[in-house]
Amino acid sequence: MSRHYLFPNEGEPLRMSLRLVQGLIFGKDSLPQFAGTKQRVLSATLELNEAKKPVRILRTEASVWVFDQDGGIRQGLHEALALAMDLLPTPPHDGTVVELRPRTKKQKLEKEFRWEPGKAEIDRVISDIWPKRKADRLKAAEGVAKRKAPLTYDASRALESLGRLLENRTRH
């Protein structure tokens, strides 16, 4: 399981739901309040116990998201991916030329799309994951995409019945 946190240039950090993160990645949601800015994001991969409670942080990844004029991140993600792809190994040359391009691309990727979280940021994430009091929980970032209403019990049962009916028809 992953948790995602946005550390704005001003103000308190915000927790981002998986739905919001996926909406941002796939261009279906946006955060207009961050339009035209670069923001630091920290993602934490968690190990869960049988009760689905976080036991420990397996890894973290700190990145910088570039928000476009509408508050989306797709263009910035494409730029970061293009830089990362340029770092892939190329076929060896005759051995006399030292290629500087991967080194400069890596420096640009690190400078523009990565950051190093400090103790304060890490402690803030830990407090949100394992809160000791209600005030330890971070506020959630809200995107602009409308959340789909969950199906009612009756509607989900009707869809299941319809699926079984269609399945039976295709067998005969």
N, C-alpha and C positions, 0 to 999 in steps of 0.2 A: 504494500500500500504506500502511496505517496501523499505528502502534504506539500503545499506550495504557499510561499509567502512573498509578498511584495513589500519592499522597503523603499517607500517614496522618499524623494529628496527632502521633502518637508512633511512633518506629521508622523503619526504612529504607523508601525507596520500593519499590514492587512493580510488576513488569511484568504486564500483563493480556493474555492471549491474545484473539484475535478471537472465538473460541468462547465465552469467558467473558463478554466485553463484550456479545455478541449475546444470550447467555443472560440476562444481567441486564436488558437492554433489553426483551426479550420475556417476562420473568417466568418463565423456565424455569430460572434459576440464582439463587444468592444468596451473599452473603458475611456469614454470621452474626456474625463477629468485629467487624463494623462496624455492627451493628444499633443503630438509634437515634442515629446520628451523622451529621455532615456531613463529607465527605472531598473533598480536592482531587484533581482528575484532569487530566492533561495528555495530549492526543492530538497525535501528530505524523504528518503526511502526508509520505511519502517518495517520492522519485524513485528508480527502480531502473534498473540497467544491464541489458544483455542476459543477464548471468549471474545476474540476480535479486538482486544485491547493492545495498544502499542507496548512492546517490551523493550525495544532498543532501536536506535537509529543505525541503519546499515551503511548508509552513505548519504552525502549531501552534494549538491551541485549548485554552484553560484553562477548566475548568468545576468547579462544586461539585456533587457528587452527594449527595442526601439519602437516607440509608438508613432504611428503615422498621424496625419491631420484629423483622422476620424477616431483615433483611439484604438486602432487595430495593430497587430504585431506581425502579420504575415510577411510584409516586405522586409522587415528587419530580420526575420527568421530565414528568409531566402538569402539575404546577404551573408549572414553568419554561416549558412550551409555552404554557400559558394566558396567562402574562404576556407572552411574545413575541408571541402573536396579538393581544393588546390594543395592541401598538405599531404594528400595521399602519395605514396611513393611512385616515382616515375621510373621508367626503364633506365638502367645505368648507362652513362655515357662512356667514352673511352678512358675515363679515369683521370684525365688531366684538368678537367673543368670542375670547379666547385660551384654548385648551384646555390645562389643566395636567395632565390625567390621563395622557397619554402620557409626559410628563416624569417624573412620580412613579413610574409603572410601570417605566420604563426604569431609574430609580435603584434600585428594588426588585430588578429582575432582575439588575443589576450587583452589588448588595450581597449578595444571597442565593445567586446561582447562577454567579458569575464570580469569578475571582481572577487576579492578575498574577504569573506566575512570575518569580522572580529569577534571577540568574546561577547560583547554586548548583543550582537545580532544572534549569535548561537544560543546564548542564555535566554533570549526572548522567545526563540522557537521552542526550546526545551520547556519553558514555562507554559507555552500554549499546548504542547503535546501532553504534558503531565502537570496540569494546573493544581496548585495547592489551594487557591481561592478563586472565586468567580472573576475577579479583576485580572487574573493572569491570562484569561482567554482573549485572543485578539478579535477585533471586529472583522467581519467578512467583507471583502470587496464585492460590489454589486455591478454586474454587467448590464447592458441595455436589452439583451435578448429576452423575450418573454419565455418564462418557464412553462413547459408543457404540463398541463394538469394531468395527474395520474388517472388511470382508468379506474372506474368504480369496480367493485367486486362483480356485479352483474355483467358489466361490459366485458371484463376479462374472461369470464366464464362463457359468455356468448361467442367471443372470438375463438376460444378453445374448441367449443362445440362445432363452430363453422369449419375450423381447420380439420377436425376429425371427419366431418361430413365430406369435405372436399377430398380428403385423403382416401376415404372409402370409395368415392365415386371414381377416382383415377385407378383404383385397383381392379374395378369390375369392368 
